[in-house]
Amino acid sequence: MNLVDYSRPTAKHRKIATSFRDTSLKDIFVLACSLLKEVLAKPLNLQDQCQQNLVMQVLKLVLNCLSFDFIGSSADESADDLCTVQIPTTWRTIFLEPETLDLFFNLYHSLPPLLSQLALSCLVQFASTRRSLFSSPERAKYLGNLLKGVKRILESPQGLSDPGNYHEFCRFLARLKTNYQLGELVMVKEYPEVIRLIANFTITSLQHWEFAPNSVHYLLTLWQRMVASVPFVKSTEPHLLDTYAPEITKAFITSRLESVAIVVRDHLEDPLDDSATVFQQLEQLCTVSRCEYEKTCALLVQLFDQNARNYQKLLHSASGLTVDMAIQEGRLAWLVYLVGTVVGGRLTYTSTDEHDAMDGELSCRVFQLISLMDTGLPQRSNEKIELAILWFLDQFRKTYVGDQLQRTSKVIRPRSDVSRAPEKAWKIVKVYTRMSEVLGIADDNHVLETFMTKIVTNLKYWGRCEPVISRTLQFLNDLSVGYILLKKLVKIDAVKFMLKNHTSEHFPFLGINDNCSLSDFRCRTTFYTALTRLLMVDLGEDEDEFENFMLPLTVSFETVLQIFNNNFKQEEVKRMLIGLARDLRGIAFALNTKTSYTMLFDWMYPTCFPILQRAIERWYGEPACTTPILKLLAELMQNRSQRLNFDVSSPNGILLFREASKMICTYGNQILSLGSLSKDQMYPMKLKGVSICYSALKSALCGNYVSFGVFKLYGDNHFDNVLQAFVKMLLSVPHSDLLQYRKLSQSYYPLLECLTQDHMSFITNLEPPVLLYVLTSVSEGLTTLDTVVSSSCCTSLDCIVTYLYKHIAKEGKKPLRCQEAAQAAQRLLHFMQQNPDILQQMMSVLMNTIVFEDCRNQWSVSRPLLGLILLNEKYFSELRASLISSQSLPKQEVLAQCFQNLMEGVEQNLSIKNRDRFTQNLSVFRRDVAEALRCDGSTETCSLDMMS
């Protein structure tokens, strides 16, 4: 009942599950609980496997009852900490009985670990019960019983040595704060003792970092939510978080530093290598760390200074042991991560001037470490410290350098001037007081210089370390978003250097090396996107400046052309082309004005496109080469911000489309020669490239920068060729794959939408098998849960139906000059008459969606439905009769009235006014039908039988 059943509509299945919930689920839950009470009354024989299995199944039954999807919300299990169990009101008396919770706490204490963790899983659900089930006094009493159980478990923690019990108990604690407010928790009598026990449990858990590391997330979630709630607590009762939160922070810091030596000496897996988990834990810690921040800051200053001194001693020691050096570098990496975390926490917690000054103290030490590490390059380096530094820099950027803070981040004023400055300006500047004294960094302009110097250094010396390069370029990309920052960045010498020297000589990651993976080239797109944004700030219409910027790429293209002509070093030229395609895609992505885009097009046309096409011809079977080139093409076809609206005297739009047509046709013809591919090869080798081609073609058709009628008028076949390539590629793809691969479906269906809207002559001229394939794909796409796909299908169907209806309405009235269009429409009409089930099937699908499904795009569904009804009135009457006859007599009258109201005021035409009237009626119809079909047992299985 609780699983998705694809054999029937979702709404129909939901109604059956709802009926089951209302008639049977509570009885099953009560029965299971009574059996568990018998287990406690008669001690379990642990040697009897049958008894253990029986108890396990009963516990699983209770857990499934509590995990039932009571209201059809289909909660995302990945968001485990946000789940609320929507217990029905009829179960309220069961939950108000203290014996219910006591039963499961007692089961936890009396059962072996394999079973006791199931009891804890049930308690997790009990703790997640919706708040509205209780009145305020009842909720307080229920919460008190939960905390008594927590206290009892923590006072006898032996069972928590089992990883399963430990994990479920951590989830249980996290759910307490998810569903109850801090103000409610502090009012419970046992709160002071319970929060002390939880703090001790958390500290112990953090110290034993290698035991169930995935469970720490829930403990940090608990403390993060508790501390974040402190400003909103109105109760006079002490929350005690100012006592325990600093201890939690200290335990996390010291345990991570102590773990380094164990990891290095015992060759264990380093937690720092799992960056996703580290970032998640640090983001949770940042809120906790700002509570009683003075204590945390003092601890970090002490530890940082101590470890920095030890590191410098090892550097100056001729006999520095490798193991000791690795330990010290690991500790410094953790400390830099932690400093970045607490600085970033300023955005999540109320801060004072003193806190900003403390951020400055801590930041000074990291900036000094950056200088120390960079002076040792390239002889001495450490990847973990570099990644930690980039984390810190990004947190500092978000906190003290972002665009939203620019107006408040001023140069430090003398005391006499502060009174004239906005209050917030002085607060922000406090962070720079100490940094100005120690490092000469007096404001955010100096910080930006430090940022850019670090970025250039990393790009120079870490060219063969993909993680560092990737994170550095992402940091650069984040800096380049925002006009205010860009205006400041372009004045910095390091930025000017990058704009004039973006070659492999200065930045090795731009070079071509057989040892590096082709996937590493992806970061080049990010680099050139950021670099082009910086270029655009002062570029204007200066074509010479743009040519100078593009000079390294010009040289590379000339080299590729020479190698192509001489037919040698093919592997080298392939790698160069991959890099160039990624570079150009980054540049094209950042050019959002007509002037700048025209400069790029003039640079590329006509010399670059033939080279890219030859690469497609030669390496069509290597996605590592074709994918970057096709993605470049798709980006060039995007008319973002009307950048492709060339001057009326310019042929650039047509020239661009001709080149795109050649490339898509070349790829389409070549990829079909690959023959049959295995299932695991189908997408990377073929379908990915096909989906990119469809995206590029869709952008061209919808971009409004090409007059496609010109091609036929002047006998140019590029438009016809690319449409035929589209058909060939489409017919090579099974229907099932169109919807199975999301990127393919989200490129094919919007492309089909464009074709039916503006190029119906192409649709009407398709061969019958092709037309059948297209219409079948539309029919299947109508039922998908992806609203992008289903909405595109509705629009495509609407265009086809409207075209047919208008042709029928005007039949015999067309003058001779429209004879060709009339013949095309007649062909389509003849095809529909030969295959009447196609439109009938689609009408059934849409009606089924309206009546039984959770229709998320009702407006889109309503548009083709009116045309289908007007074209197939007889079949619509049969559908209506089928639905009405399947109901009980009282409901038949109600449904008949609903259908009558649906067509009330709707005329026999497809004018916009008439469509809007039908859409309004359909909304009322859907509501009334849902009300009429609201379940009694006899109506749960009703459906449109004619669907089959």
C-alpha angles and dihedrals in degrees: 000000000000097000127087110261111204092187092077137033115281095239092049091051089047091055091051091049090049091053090050089050092052098043108031117009098079092051090051091050093049091048092051092049091050090053090051090052088056089052090057093044092053112039115240119250100231091196092060107086092190091058092048091050091049093051090046091054092048091051090048089050091054090046091051090049091053091044093052115130093245099178103024094255094137091210116214106250091207088067091063096154093056099054122123120188109226098213112189117250090240088068092055097104091055092055094045091060109093088211090070094064092036089056093062096040088052091048090053092054095044104041130076117258096264089060101029092062088059089053088053090049088056090049089053088060092045089053089051095055112136114265094228091066088079138048115238095266091045092049091051091051092047091049090049090055090050092052092047087056092049090050091050092051094048093047089056101034098163093109091056091071086081109088093221094052091043093053095048092047090053089052089049092055092048092052091054092066093038092061102029132055123237089240089060094046095053091054092063112102094228094048099104092051094040094050089050091052092046090050091051090046091050093048091050091048092051091048090054091054094160093059113090095331092182091065095060088077091071094049092050089047089056094051094041092055092043094053093042088056096055096094090055099051111113097176119108091219112106115254092200092210091124085063100044106029093069089049090053090049092047091049091052093048097046095042092054092049092048091049092063096072092048092049093049098043097041094039092235126163108281114235088213089067090066095070095172092059093042092052092047093052093045092051089053093046094051092075094044092048094059092061105099086357094181091071094048093046093049090051093049092047091051094047094043094051092046095049093042090055091049091049092051091049090054091048092054094042113098091205097046108158116236092225093051090048092050091050093049093047091049091052092048090051090054091047092052090049090050095048089051089049097053092044090052089049089073088083093056102045139044109271136194136204089263091054091053090051089052089052087055091052092052095041091053090062094051093048089050090051089051090056091047093050094045094051089059095055132150096008095049123034142144123203095202093054091047092052090048091051090053089051090052094047091051092050091048090049093052092047106039110011107041122124091250090062099045096098090054101041102087135159112279110270129211114258091258091059097048093081089061093050125087111265093239092052091060091048094054092045092056089082090063097052096086093032090056092052096047105029106016090243100141103164145358092282090064090045090054089052089053090048094052093045089054092048093051091047092052093047090051100047106024098051094129097045105086098190093054094042092047094049091044092052092047088054090050090048091052090050092052094059110092129050097233093055092044091055089055096042097055090061092060117100093224090058092049088051092052093049091054101036110039094143135119089253090069099023110036095193087073090060129098112247127167090214096061122082119250088232088065088068090073092083090064090074090057091047095053093043090058093040093051091050087056091047092051094060095079101011100099107156097329102136093177091058090050092049090051090050091051094046096102090052091047090056091048093051091049089051091050091050091050092049091047091052093047092045099223139113091031095169091054094050091048091055091046091052092049090052093046092049091052091046093051092046090056091049093047092049091057096047105090101157130079093235096052094042090051089055090055093047092049088050093051101039125114104351104049102047096063090052092052090048092052089052090054090050094049102040102027090132094057111078091189086070104031098045096061091046094049091046089052089052092049091051093049090053093055111107092203114170088000090285092148095056093113124189116283090249093052122097091194095112092056092041091052092049092049091054091047090049092053092049096047091046091049093050093043094051094044097045091054089060091067090082122202118358131196119254094256092049097045098085103038095040100041122354096055091057091044091053091051091050090051091050091051092048092047090052090052095048094048098037097087093218098105128062099213094191088071092070095061092039092059098035095252110153099194093101094048091045095054091048090052089049088052090054094047093051091045095053090052091060119080116233091243092059093054091068099027094065109058098201091051093050092046091054100039100048097047088048090052088049090056092048094051092045099050108010108044089142087068092050093049092051094054117117113258095252090051092046090049090051091051095047092046090053089052091050092051092045091056090070098049121112091226103101092200090059098040093047091050089050091051092051092047092049091047091054092049094046093046091049091052095045093050091049092052091046092052098037111139093012099084119111120232093263090067094049094111093052090047091053091050091051090046090055091053092047091050090051091052091049089052091049106034093157092071097070091034091055091050092049089053091050093051094046090048089051092051096046104036111015135076092254108204096177102042094154092055092047093050095057100066093032094070092052091048091051093050091048095044107030093149093054091045089055090052092051091049092049091048093054095044095047092053091065133077116269097261091051093047091067092049093049093047089055090048091055091046090052090048093066096035111128092002113132131207096264141076100235117145091247092052092047091051091051090051091048090054091048091048092056091054091043092054092050094047094046091050089052092048094049095046104139133281113154095262097058102048095096099047116128142144098284092192090067088090 
